[in-house]
Structures are given as structure tokens and as C-alpha cells.
Amino acid sequence: MNMPTPNNTLNIETVLKKIERTRQARRHKFYLRDEKITLSHGSGGKATHNLIEGVFAPAFSNPLLDTMDDAAIFGPTESGPRLAFTTDTYVVSPLFFPGGDIGKLAIHGTINDLAMAGAKPLYLSAGFILEEGLPIADLRRIVASMAQAANEAGVAIVTGDTKVVQRGKADGLFINTAGIGLIDTSRSIGQTQLQPGDRVLLSGPIGDHGIAIMLAREALDIETDVKSDTAPLHSLVSALLAAAGQDVHCLKDPTRGGVATALNEMALSSEVSIALDERAIPVRPEVRGACEILGLDPLTIANEGKLLAIVGQEQAAAALNALRSHPLGREATLIGTVQAEPQGMVFLRTEIGGMRVLDMLVGDPLPRIC
């Protein structure tokens, strides 16, 4: 895939100057100007990155954290087995939704963050913040769902914690999970590893999770059977790594902020450009229809059972076949390429043949979805 070309009605020099101004403005990278926390700071988009870069990153900076990948990678030696460690907190509302619940989501989400580092998930922790008044029956149902999800994925919940807060302070239930996994090779996978010529693969249709949550929460009069795509992706990653090996440069599950935000993070971290073909990006008709009614972009909607894989050109076909051979990747497709310039930018060739810059999610159209 070649770099999308500007619309002929635009002056090319003007377009390039605008792109360069945007690139320079984003290069170092995010600026926190807010005086108070808003819901947008939890969206996974620009406001989240502003918060991280403005508060957390400078305070906690160290070599393991500074890569800003989904998991920290460390070990006794660089050439031997290493460990991956990650943590996440789940505040989804409602607690139960088509295709899953907050408990299943917590297990799958932490497993997937480990898998995106190329790790085999081993052990999880689970911390619960319970709101006064939460029905015990709901808690039992969620805990049973977590146990089933962990058993099916072959991981163990080995430690945890429980706290109770006053009524109205926790929206029913919040869950924090952390996980440890094993990386048994010296392979380096991360969002700083992209190279010009790499291919961008997507494991399946996008937007299912965010739209399922939105429709369940708002009780909108839209007839659809959209379900969350929540699923553990470690076996899919294992099949991909077996097929493409060292040519798998980066893996990312496009959760908060969706595909657009995930690819922008990669482009910024690796100082490359990514060009996408909108026609190649799968979106289920019912999800696309709901997005059109609600004024949302499927590319910024959260997913919980899909992955993006950045793979070297020579092994892209083998990688795509490996994804398609797995039940969770049957609808995998090639959606774009990595290019050298302009650095830190993502472009989308639209279905009507135009070109636009694809930015991170701005604002928070769907709060508390994961």
C-alpha cells in the first residue's frame, strides 16, 4: 500500500505544510493544561495521554516504564527467559452486558496485555472495591465468571484484596487485576519497534465491545444483537508468533481509544507514519449502523477481543494465514502499511478515495466501557 495521495482539489504544498505543523506540534507530545480531572482523562485518547505525560510519566520515569507498552518486560538476562508484568482497573457500567460482564472483562483484559508483550500468562491478582448495597448475588455471579474465564485461559488467580466503600462511591463494583507472564525468547515486541515497510494486520471486526456497552447502558431504541468481543488472545498470539517469529514487531489490543489511538501511539513511539485503507477495515453492519445513528467513529471505539499486529513485509502473508487459522482471527485482514514519513502521523484513505489524518480519540463519547 502506498501513501495516500491528497485530494486533487487541494494544493499539495499547503497540505504538506499543514502535516508538518501538526507533526511538530505532536512530537513531544502531549500537554496537560487542565486544572481538574474530567471523564475524558479516562478515555484512552488525547486527554489520557496528556494526563500520563503531564503527571505520571515524569514522576515515575524509569527504563521499564518509559517504553509505555502495555506490560513491563524484565529478567535476569537479556538473552534468556524474561517476565512480563501488567495491571489494569475495570470500571465498566453496566456490570453485566451482552457478551460478558466486568469480571470476565478484567480477566481477559489482563491476559491480553501480557499477550501483547509476547508473554504466556501465568498468574493474576484480583482486587475488589465493593460499594455498600451491592447485591451478594451479583458479586457471586461476577466472581464465578472470573473463575471460569481464568480456568478456560489456563491462568490462576493467586492473590487479591477487598475493600468496601460507602453507597454511591463505587458505581457498584470496581476491579483491579494484575498479571505476570513468561517470555521464553529474546524477541523484542513493542511500539518502538515499527519499521518502514511493515504491514498492519487486524484480527477482526472492530467496535463490538464499545457499542454493546453503549446500547446496554443507554437502553436506546435500536434493535441489534451486538455483543462484546471480550476474549483472551494469548493463544491467537502464540499461533501468530509461531508463524512469523522475529518479524512480529509490535502487538496491541485496541481497547480504550480504539484502533485510531493505538496506531497513533505506535507511530509516535517509533517515529514512523502509518497509512490505512478504510475499505480494508472490517466493521459489522450493525455496529456501523449504530455508530452512524450515534455520531461515533468505529475507529475510536473500544475493542476487547481484537489485536493489531505490525509484521515485517516478508512474513505478512504467513502471519495473516496464522491469524485466520485461529477461531479468534478468522476475519483477520491487512489494513495498512508502515512508512518512514511524515513521522508520528496516521493517514486513512477513505472509502470515497480521499485522504485524511486519523488522530487519537478526542473527548470521551463512551465513558466507563472497560
C-alpha positions in Angstrom: 0.0 0.0 0.0 1.3 3.4 -0.9 1.0 6.6 1.0 -2.5 8.1 0.4 -2.4 11.0 -2.0 -4.0 14.3 -1.2 -7.3 15.2 -2.9 -6.5 16.9 -6.2 -8.6 19.9 -5.3 -6.1 20.8 -2.5 -2.7 22.4 -3.0 -0.1 19.7 -2.3 2.4 22.1 -0.8 -0.3 23.5 1.6 -1.3 20.0 2.7 2.4 19.1 3.4 3.0 22.2 5.4 -0.1 21.6 7.4 1.0 18.0 8.1 4.5 19.2 9.1 3.0 21.7 11.6 0.8 19.0 13.1 3.7 16.6 13.3 5.9 19.2 15.1 3.1 20.1 17.5 2.6 16.5 18.5 6.2 15.4 18.5 7.0 16.0 22.2 3.9 15.1 22.6 1.2 15.9 25.0 0.5 18.9 27.2 -1.6 18.9 30.4 -3.4 22.3 30.7 -6.4 21.1 32.7 -6.8 22.1 36.3 -9.2 19.3 37.3 -9.8 15.7 36.2 -12.6 15.1 33.8 -14.1 11.9 32.3 -12.1 12.5 29.2 -8.9 11.8 31.1 -10.1 8.1 31.3 -10.9 7.8 27.6 -7.6 6.4 26.5 -7.3 9.2 23.9 -5.5 12.5 23.9 -6.7 13.6 27.4 -5.4 10.4 28.9 -2.0 10.8 27.2 -1.9 14.4 28.4 -2.5 13.2 32.0 0.1 10.5 31.8 2.8 12.7 30.2 2.0 15.6 32.4 1.7 13.9 35.8 2.7 10.2 36.0 5.5 9.7 33.4 7.8 12.4 34.8 7.3 11.4 38.4 7.7 7.6 37.9 10.2 7.7 35.0 12.4 4.6 34.6 13.7 2.4 31.8 10.9 -0.2 32.2 8.1 2.4 32.3 9.3 4.8 29.7 8.5 2.4 26.8 4.8 3.0 27.6 3.9 -0.5 26.4 1.0 -2.5 27.9 3.4 -4.5 30.1 6.8 -4.1 31.7 9.4 -6.6 30.5 12.3 -7.6 32.8 14.5 -10.5 33.6 17.9 -11.7 34.9 19.5 -11.6 31.4 18.7 -10.1 28.1 19.1 -13.3 26.1 17.2 -15.7 28.4 13.6 -16.0 29.6 12.0 -12.8 30.8 8.9 -11.8 32.8 6.1 -9.5 31.7 4.1 -7.6 34.4 0.9 -5.6 33.9 -2.0 -4.1 35.8 -5.4 -2.7 34.9 -8.6 -1.4 36.6 -12.1 -2.0 35.3 -15.0 0.4 36.0 -17.4 -0.7 33.3 -21.1 0.3 33.6 -23.3 -1.7 33.5 -21.7 -4.6 35.3 -23.4 -7.1 33.0 -23.7 -6.6 29.3 -24.3 -8.6 26.1 -21.4 -11.0 25.7 -19.8 -10.6 29.2 -19.5 -8.8 32.5 -17.0 -6.8 34.4 -15.4 -10.0 35.9 -14.8 -11.7 32.6 -13.5 -8.4 31.1 -11.0 -8.0 33.9 -9.5 -11.5 33.4 -9.4 -11.2 29.6 -8.0 -7.6 29.6 -5.0 -8.5 31.8 -4.3 -11.7 29.9 -4.3 -9.7 26.7 -1.9 -7.0 28.0 0.5 -9.8 28.8 -0.1 -11.5 25.4 0.7 -8.2 23.6 4.2 -8.4 25.1 4.6 -11.9 23.6 4.2 -13.5 27.1 2.4 -16.6 28.2 0.1 -15.5 31.0 0.7 -17.4 34.3 -0.7 -15.7 37.4 -3.2 -13.0 38.2 -4.2 -10.9 41.2 -7.7 -9.5 41.8 -8.6 -6.5 43.9 -12.2 -5.6 44.5 -13.7 -2.2 45.6 -17.3 -3.0 46.6 -20.0 -0.4 47.0 -22.3 -0.7 50.0 -25.6 -2.1 48.8 -24.1 -4.3 46.0 -26.2 -7.5 45.9 -24.2 -10.5 47.0 -25.9 -12.5 44.2 -24.3 -10.1 41.7 -20.9 -10.5 43.3 -21.2 -14.3 43.3 -22.1 -14.2 39.6 -19.1 -11.9 38.7 -16.6 -14.0 40.8 -17.9 -17.2 39.2 -17.4 -15.6 35.7 -13.9 -14.6 36.6 -13.1 -18.1 37.8 -14.4 -19.6 34.6 -12.6 -17.2 32.4 -9.3 -17.8 34.3 -9.7 -21.6 34.1 -10.5 -21.6 30.4 -7.4 -19.5 29.8 -5.2 -21.7 31.9 -4.2 -19.0 34.4 -4.5 -18.9 38.2 -5.8 -16.1 40.4 -3.2 -16.3 43.3 -3.7 -13.2 45.4 -6.2 -10.4 45.9 -7.7 -7.8 48.1 -11.2 -6.5 49.0 -12.3 -3.0 50.2 -15.9 -1.7 50.8 -16.8 2.0 50.3 -20.0 3.9 51.1 -23.1 3.8 49.0 -22.7 6.0 45.9 -18.9 5.9 45.9 -18.1 3.0 43.5 -20.8 2.5 40.9 -21.5 -1.0 42.3 -18.1 -2.6 41.8 -14.6 -1.8 40.6 -12.0 -4.5 39.9 -8.2 -4.2 39.6 -6.2 -7.1 38.2 -2.5 -7.5 37.7 -0.7 -10.3 35.9 2.6 -12.0 35.4 3.6 -13.9 32.3 6.7 -15.6 30.9 8.5 -14.6 27.7 10.7 -17.6 26.7 12.7 -15.9 23.9 14.8 -12.8 23.4 12.3 -11.5 20.9 11.6 -7.7 21.3 8.0 -6.7 20.7 6.8 -3.2 21.4 5.5 0.1 20.0 9.1 1.4 19.4 9.9 -1.5 17.0 7.9 -0.5 13.9 9.9 -0.2 10.6 9.1 1.3 7.2 7.6 -1.5 5.0 5.9 -3.3 7.8 2.4 -4.4 7.3 -0.5 -3.6 9.7 -2.8 -6.6 10.4 -6.1 -6.5 12.3 -7.6 -9.7 13.7 -11.3 -9.0 13.0 -14.2 -6.5 13.0 -13.9 -3.5 15.3 -16.3 -1.6 17.6 -18.3 -4.5 19.0 -17.5 -4.0 22.7 -18.0 -0.3 22.9 -21.3 -0.3 21.0 -22.6 -3.3 23.1 -21.8 -1.3 26.3 -23.4 1.9 24.9 -26.6 0.2 23.9 -26.9 -1.8 27.1 -26.3 1.3 29.3 -28.4 3.8 27.5 -31.3 1.5 26.7 -31.6 3.1 23.3 -34.4 2.0 20.9 -32.0 0.4 18.5 -32.7 -3.2 17.5 -29.4 -5.1 17.2 -27.7 -8.2 18.6 -24.3 -6.6 19.0 -22.3 -8.4 21.7 -19.0 -7.6 23.4 -16.0 -9.3 21.7 -14.2 -9.8 25.0 -11.9 -12.8 24.7 -8.4 -14.0 25.8 -6.0 -13.5 22.9 -2.9 -15.4 24.1 -3.5 -18.5 22.0 -4.0 -16.3 19.0 -0.7 -14.5 19.7 1.0 -17.9 20.1 -0.1 -19.0 16.7 1.0 -15.7 15.2 4.5 -15.8 16.8 4.9 -19.5 15.7 4.2 -18.5 12.1 6.1 -15.1 11.8 8.7 -15.3 14.6 11.1 -12.3 14.8 9.1 -10.5 12.1 6.4 -9.7 14.5 7.5 -6.2 15.6 4.5 -4.9 17.7 1.2 -6.2 19.1 -1.5 -4.1 20.6 -5.1 -4.7 21.6 -7.1 -1.5 20.6 -9.1 -1.1 23.8 -9.9 2.5 25.1 -9.5 4.9 22.2 -9.8 2.1 19.6 -7.7 1.4 16.5 -7.1 5.1 15.8 -5.5 5.8 19.2 -3.5 2.5 19.3 -1.9 3.2 15.8 -1.2 6.8 16.7 0.7 5.6 19.8 2.8 3.3 17.7 3.5 5.9 15.1 4.6 8.4 17.7 6.8 5.9 19.6 8.5 4.6 16.5 8.7 7.9 14.7 7.1 6.5 11.6 4.0 7.0 9.5 1.1 4.6 9.1 -1.2 4.5 6.1 -4.5 2.7 6.3 -7.2 1.7 3.8 -10.6 2.3 5.2 -12.2 -0.2 2.8 -10.0 -3.0 4.3 -11.0 -2.3 7.9 -13.9 -4.7 8.9 -16.9 -3.3 10.8 -20.0 -5.3 11.3 -23.1 -3.7 9.6 -25.0 -3.4 12.9 -22.0 -1.7 14.5 -21.6 0.7 11.6 -25.3 1.5 11.7 -25.3 2.2 15.4 -22.2 4.4 15.0 -23.9 6.4 12.3 -27.0 6.9 14.4 -25.0 7.9 17.5 -22.4 10.0 15.6 -19.5 7.8 16.5 -16.4 6.7 14.6 -15.8 2.9 14.7 -12.1 3.5 14.6 -12.2 5.2 18.0 -14.5 2.6 19.7 -13.0 0.2 22.3 -12.5 -3.5 21.5 -11.7 -6.2 24.0 -11.1 -9.2 21.8 -9.1 -7.9 18.8 -5.5 -7.2 18.2 -3.3 -5.2 15.8 -0.1 -6.8 14.6 2.7 -5.0 12.9 4.7 -7.5 10.9 7.6 -7.4 8.5 6.7 -7.4 4.9 8.2 -10.8 4.1 6.2 -12.7 6.7 3.0 -10.7 6.4 1.2 -13.4 4.4 2.3 -16.2 6.7 1.2 -14.0 9.7 -2.2 -13.3 8.2 -2.8 -17.0 7.4 -1.9 -17.9 11.0 -4.4 -15.4 12.3 -7.1 -16.7 10.0 -6.5 -20.3 11.0 -7.4 -19.5 14.6 -11.1 -19.1 15.8 -10.5 -15.6 17.1 -8.8 -14.5 13.9 -11.0 -15.9 11.1 -11.8 -12.4 9.8 -8.3 -11.1 10.1 -7.2 -8.7 7.3 -4.3 -6.5 6.1 -5.3 -2.9 6.7 -2.2 -0.8 6.1 1.5 -0.2 5.9 4.2 1.5 7.9 6.1 4.3 6.1 9.1 6.5 7.0 7.5 9.9 6.6 5.9 12.0 7.9 6.8 10.8 11.4 4.2 10.3 14.1 1.2 10.5 11.7 -1.6 8.1 10.7 -3.4 8.5 7.5 -6.6 7.0 6.2 -7.5 6.5 2.6 -11.3 6.9 2.8 -13.9 4.7 1.1 -14.6 7.5 -1.4 -11.0 7.8 -2.4 -9.9 10.9 -0.3 -7.3 11.1 2.4 -7.5 12.4 5.9 -5.3 12.4 9.0 -6.5 9.9 11.6 -5.9 11.3 15.0 -6.3 9.9 18.5 -9.7 9.9 20.2 -10.6 13.4 21.5 -13.1 13.6 24.4 -14.9 10.7 25.8 -18.1 9.7 23.9 -18.3 6.4 25.8 -17.3 6.7 29.5 -16.8 3.6 31.7 -16.6 1.0 29.0 -13.7 -1.0 30.3 
